[in-house]
Amino acid sequence: MATDEDLMIQLQGGDETALAMLMDRYKAPVFGFLNKRVGPDDADDLFQETWIRVVRARNRFDPKRRFSTWLFQIANNLCRDLGRRRSVRRRALDEQLAQAEQQPRSQAPPPVGERQDVMRRLDSLPGRLREVLVLRYYQDLQEGEIAEVLGIPRGTVKSRLHAATRALREQAEEEASPA
């Protein structure tokens, strides 16, 4: 069976069946990663864009590197780009909300909902913390691989994992304590 890196060499040579084999191998892991990072509404689009970028950048792939790391770097960068676009939209909405809050309210705020599930808590984390958790616990990457995917030192990965788990624990404790 050909390795991922061998398939990329074949793809660089124009073999489209190599791409199909890679997509079959990584469909579930990449889609799962994207789904956990950006949610089901955007995961499909980013999944397709990930593979488009693989094809476009195929000649820049270095067969001495692991394909999976390179692939998740592409997917993660797409998530970051989407996050930046969302951030710009969120700031615009925040400004609109701030203006609306200055006007008198006509109704009471909605009641507090039920306890948040794990995905909701994960979504509430800053992107830099969420991405290390998703790569570590949902994609089962080791700290060194995460560091390579994100382009950060291994020590930074460790500190972000620690901060993320602490933040999740604090959220769970806050939700569990009576108001």
Legacy VTK file of the C-alpha trace (Angstrom):
# vtk DataFile Version 3.0
C-alpha trace
ASCII
DATASET POLYDATA
POINTS 179 float
0.000 0.000 0.000
1.356 3.402 -0.996
2.160 5.886 1.739
0.493 9.270 1.802
3.748 10.846 0.742
4.046 8.411 -2.210
0.531 9.340 -3.275
1.458 13.012 -3.172
4.456 12.326 -5.411
2.068 10.577 -7.800
-0.319 13.533 -7.610
2.560 15.880 -8.388
3.076 13.779 -11.499
-0.557 14.259 -12.520
-2.100 11.017 -11.215
-5.619 11.976 -10.172
-6.322 8.538 -8.714
-3.722 9.377 -6.059
-5.855 12.354 -5.032
-8.940 10.151 -4.803
-7.054 7.716 -2.563
-5.853 10.510 -0.277
-9.348 11.944 -0.058
-10.723 8.524 0.862
-8.108 8.127 3.589
-8.612 11.562 5.083
-12.286 12.261 4.506
-13.406 11.436 8.055
-10.425 12.938 9.927
-10.401 16.218 7.976
-14.158 16.616 7.991
-14.254 15.814 11.704
-11.543 18.361 12.412
-13.319 21.056 10.408
-16.686 20.230 11.937
-15.296 20.612 15.442
-13.436 23.824 14.580
-16.089 25.705 12.583
-19.317 23.711 12.907
-21.331 21.740 10.375
-22.552 24.797 8.473
-19.056 25.723 7.294
-17.307 22.339 7.437
-18.483 21.210 3.980
-17.204 24.329 2.267
-13.881 24.263 4.067
-13.495 20.542 3.361
-13.799 21.197 -0.366
-11.518 24.220 -0.166
-8.910 22.162 1.713
-8.663 19.679 -1.146
-8.668 22.433 -3.755
-5.670 23.926 -1.965
-3.966 20.524 -1.782
-4.243 20.236 -5.559
-3.108 23.813 -6.161
-0.126 23.475 -3.813
0.787 19.897 -4.719
4.107 20.922 -6.260
5.105 22.733 -3.060
4.612 19.609 -0.951
7.887 18.238 0.399
7.736 14.403 0.430
10.201 14.398 3.341
7.421 15.840 5.522
4.330 13.986 6.712
1.368 14.543 4.430
-1.118 14.516 7.317
0.660 17.395 9.032
0.716 19.416 5.811
-2.950 18.642 5.142
-4.057 19.714 8.626
-1.994 22.901 8.289
-4.025 23.762 5.199
-7.316 22.951 6.925
-6.330 24.859 10.050
-5.313 27.937 8.047
-8.720 27.895 6.367
-10.359 27.768 9.809
-8.263 30.722 10.938
-9.212 32.692 7.816
-12.876 31.993 8.462
-12.414 33.024 12.085
-10.919 36.340 10.994
-13.832 36.984 8.654
-16.273 36.115 11.432
-14.425 38.405 13.815
-14.887 41.357 11.482
-18.601 40.548 11.190
-18.879 40.073 14.955
-17.326 43.489 15.623
-19.846 45.096 13.277
-22.681 43.301 15.082
-21.262 44.302 18.468
-21.306 47.923 17.368
-24.918 47.579 16.253
-25.840 45.924 19.559
-24.103 48.648 21.521
-26.139 51.240 19.638
-29.321 49.248 20.220
-28.587 48.963 23.957
-28.535 52.726 24.220
-32.180 52.746 23.159
-34.880 51.701 25.678
-35.639 47.968 25.786
-39.102 46.775 24.938
-38.778 43.281 26.395
-36.790 41.347 28.981
-33.751 39.312 27.960
-34.388 35.644 27.178
-34.221 33.190 30.102
-30.933 31.426 30.790
-30.794 28.238 28.753
-29.843 24.739 29.793
-26.317 23.725 30.692
-23.929 24.008 27.738
-22.580 20.864 26.149
-18.923 20.231 25.414
-19.082 21.603 21.869
-20.636 24.835 23.069
-17.905 25.219 25.673
-15.293 24.458 23.044
-16.786 27.104 20.758
-16.527 29.669 23.546
-12.748 29.284 23.769
-10.460 31.618 21.844
-9.362 30.098 18.533
-5.755 29.568 19.635
-6.923 27.413 22.558
-9.662 25.618 20.639
-7.340 24.607 17.807
-4.837 22.834 20.082
-7.618 20.919 21.847
-9.197 19.812 18.582
-5.879 18.718 17.109
-4.857 16.883 20.295
-8.047 15.195 21.412
-10.131 14.919 18.273
-7.370 14.377 15.705
-5.075 12.537 18.135
-1.978 14.482 17.096
1.013 14.576 19.416
2.360 17.855 20.775
5.222 17.936 18.258
2.827 17.400 15.364
0.504 20.108 16.667
3.455 22.480 16.917
4.323 21.764 13.289
0.729 22.153 12.083
0.317 25.481 13.875
3.861 26.721 13.299
4.479 27.355 17.002
6.988 25.973 19.545
6.127 22.756 21.357
6.206 24.593 24.690
3.510 26.943 23.414
1.379 23.930 22.497
1.771 22.604 26.054
0.863 25.932 27.650
-2.162 26.375 25.373
-3.380 22.849 26.122
-3.046 23.586 29.830
-4.846 26.926 29.524
-7.616 25.402 27.404
-8.309 22.521 29.776
-8.254 24.934 32.734
-10.740 27.229 30.965
-13.059 24.309 30.171
-12.865 23.089 33.757
-13.688 26.566 35.083
-16.634 26.850 32.700
-17.978 23.489 33.841
-17.582 24.456 37.504
-19.372 27.793 36.931
-22.262 26.043 35.210
-22.490 23.410 37.929
-22.561 25.895 40.799
-25.958 27.331 41.781
-26.474 30.962 40.831
LINES 1 180
179 0 1 2 3 4 5 6 7 8 9 10 11 12 13 14 15 16 17 18 19 20 21 22 23 24 25 26 27 28 29 30 31 32 33 34 35 36 37 38 39 40 41 42 43 44 45 46 47 48 49 50 51 52 53 54 55 56 57 58 59 60 61 62 63 64 65 66 67 68 69 70 71 72 73 74 75 76 77 78 79 80 81 82 83 84 85 86 87 88 89 90 91 92 93 94 95 96 97 98 99 100 101 102 103 104 105 106 107 108 109 110 111 112 113 114 115 116 117 118 119 120 121 122 123 124 125 126 127 128 129 130 131 132 133 134 135 136 137 138 139 140 141 142 143 144 145 146 147 148 149 150 151 152 153 154 155 156 157 158 159 160 161 162 163 164 165 166 167 168 169 170 171 172 173 174 175 176 177 178
